[in-house]
Amino acid sequence: MTSLLLALLLSAEPPSTKEVLAKYDAIMAPPTFKAVAQMTAHRDDGSTRGYKMAILKGVDDKMRLWFQEPAAVRGQEMLRNGENFWVYMPNLKRALRLASRDNFQGGDFNNADVLRANYTRDYEGTVKEDPKKADQWVVELKAKTPDSAYDSVKLWVTREPLGMPVHGEYYTASGKMLRSADFSEVKDFGNGLKRPAKITMRNEIATQRFSEMLWESVDVAATVGEGKFGLSDLGH
Amino acid sequence: MNPLLSMAFRNVLRNRRRTLITLAAVTIGVAAVGTIRGVLNGLQGNIIKGSIETTLGALQIHRTGYLANVMSTPLSMDFEADEALLSKVRGVKGVTAVAPRIQFAGTLTLSVPEGQEQPEALFFAAVAVDPKLEPAVTPQRSKLFTEGTVLDETHVVLGDALAAAFGAKRESEAVLLAPDRDGSLNGELAQVGGAMRAMMPGEMKIAVVPLSLAQRLLRMEGRITELAVGVDDVNRLPQIAAELRAALGPQFEVHLWNELAPERKTIMGIQDGISVIVSIVFVMLMLLGVANTMLMSVLERTREVGTMMAVGVTRASVMTLFLLEALVLGVLGAAGGLLLMVGLTFGLAQRGITFTPPSATMSMEIFPFLTFGFTAGVLLTAVGGAVLFALYPAFRASRLRPVQALAGR
């Protein structure tokens, strides 16, 4: 039975890029949600630093993030609104613009990795078979805008269910691999959302470094107020 | 005077026009080689002095392994800037000053009035210095600053490209964002104290920041990544560095300014290489001129050589005579060259040459100077080379057979 299913899968035509990315976005970035996540940054010297944050996502890819731990960044907030990223610094009592490709808190994710996850809008490309991984599709993506997180991305997603990420490789315009990610620990977050709870992002330039993002909760049923995404709301 | 030598003098003076042309070639060759080197000496002296006195300091001390990891600007390779360490450094003979620093990177933006669009932050590389201690190590740094620039506990100085990118003026408010020692983002406010010109290419997106502000920003109170050291005699740098290494032990590494700025060392190496090639071309042309003159002289004086040999002058004496003539030409030409070279270099040094390296924004004033070693080398090469290049013509003269030579064959 399994082999028959596998044979069926193998003979399948690849789905359209649009279809795969729509599924990927639905899994990784539902229209609205409220979440709690932890990031652990592992540095070259073996030391680690953990960050705890609350995340709110609104329609039209608006996102807001509150840092809760460690004490050094408590009270810092990040906001993404349209193409712009902002960080609110509590000691300066003001919001400052950030570049989308800056490191997220000195870890190995960049700001856009965390705050901007709409692949349908940012990328276009092709879906192919990977002869070594019969149960997955590999999606080769090129950035549509310079604001996207990377110039090109290779993303391995499961065929069943379609669009669940397994592995990703992230490249510069010149084709150099900057980072690679592993998506693991698929978890049921309730309300029909099943997604990887853990993302391990490896720095392919400074190979001793990597960061882990662990999603503790993602509540897609939470009510998300539109007022939370105004620049003037930061710090309140 | 030795009869051969006085004959050589007389022979050189026999065809005055040809001698003058040959002497002119040697003089110009020697003067050109020496003057080019003199200008280069001035330029390189400027690069060395500029590197040491405006930015780097003569020596730098870091935690061992820092330089190997410098691309990742490792704030975690820091150390306590305590008085015990500083006095240990000051105690080394030849050290005149020591200043604590932090090298770090971050992003910078200007704060704008409410309602105006804030510019996106730009990446910058910064050196944090103690405004009171730093001038003792880099006394010329303020020469890079534009007029009226202030660097103190509350003011930062921006590289002119960085300042221009934001249209920053004095007293504009700048916001510095940087990952702290543990990688967490932090921000600090500062006033813009002014702008700084770039002395070397590729120094555009830089800033000089007061140390105390950087220590708050990076959450590194009392800690630094670098000690810059001033010395009394730049020529004794390797010895002073060795003594510092011995005094500080294996936890610290000590580097000379030229190890810290390898691109400048490379630039100077390329300049040296080009000047050597140009010098070789000049010297070859001038020596070939001497050889040509000597060969013509031998061919013209075949009968004369035959007569000399017929009356009993030995082959060795004939050869010596022609070599002495070349020596006289070489010495006179070199002497003329020396005069011209000294005159040119001195004249240029009086006026100074103003020069702006491509893609730098700070012009430099070059004062050429000659060194004894190189000048002596050029003069010896001219004289020795003239004799060497006369060997073949002189040898040919000494091999003539008297009977055939008398017949003019």
Contacts between the chains, C-beta under 8 A, distances in Angstrom:
chain1	res1	chain2	res2	distance
A	41	B	183	5.8
A	43	B	76	7.5
A	43	B	183	6.7
A	44	B	69	7.7
A	44	B	72	6.9
A	44	B	74	7.7
A	45	B	76	5.8
A	47	B	76	7.4
A	47	B	182	7.9
A	49	B	182	5.2
A	49	B	183	5.8
A	49	B	184	7.0
A	51	B	184	7.8
A	70	B	184	6.9
A	72	B	180	6.6
A	72	B	182	6.8
A	72	B	184	4.4
A	72	B	186	7.1
A	72	B	219	6.6
A	73	B	184	4.8
A	73	B	185	6.4
A	76	B	185	6.6
A	87	B	177	7.3
A	87	B	185	6.5
A	87	B	187	7.9
A	89	B	177	7.7
A	89	B	185	8.0
A	89	B	186	7.7
A	89	B	187	4.1
A	91	B	186	7.7
A	91	B	187	6.8
A	91	B	188	7.9
A	92	B	175	6.8
A	92	B	187	5.2
A	92	B	188	7.5
A	92	B	189	6.0
A	94	B	111	6.9
A	94	B	175	7.6
A	96	B	109	6.0
A	96	B	118	7.1
A	96	B	121	6.6
A	96	B	175	5.6
A	96	B	177	6.2
A	96	B	187	6.6
A	97	B	109	6.4
A	97	B	118	5.3
A	97	B	119	7.4
A	97	B	120	5.1
A	97	B	121	5.9
A	98	B	107	7.7
A	98	B	121	6.5
A	98	B	177	7.8
A	99	B	107	7.1
A	99	B	120	6.3
A	99	B	121	6.4
A	99	B	123	7.9
A	102	B	107	6.9
A	103	B	179	7.1
A	105	B	179	7.4
A	105	B	183	6.5
A	105	B	184	5.9
A	105	B	185	5.7
A	106	B	179	3.9
A	106	B	180	7.9
A	106	B	182	7.3
A	106	B	183	2.5
A	106	B	184	6.2
A	106	B	185	7.1
A	107	B	183	6.9
A	206	B	72	6.1
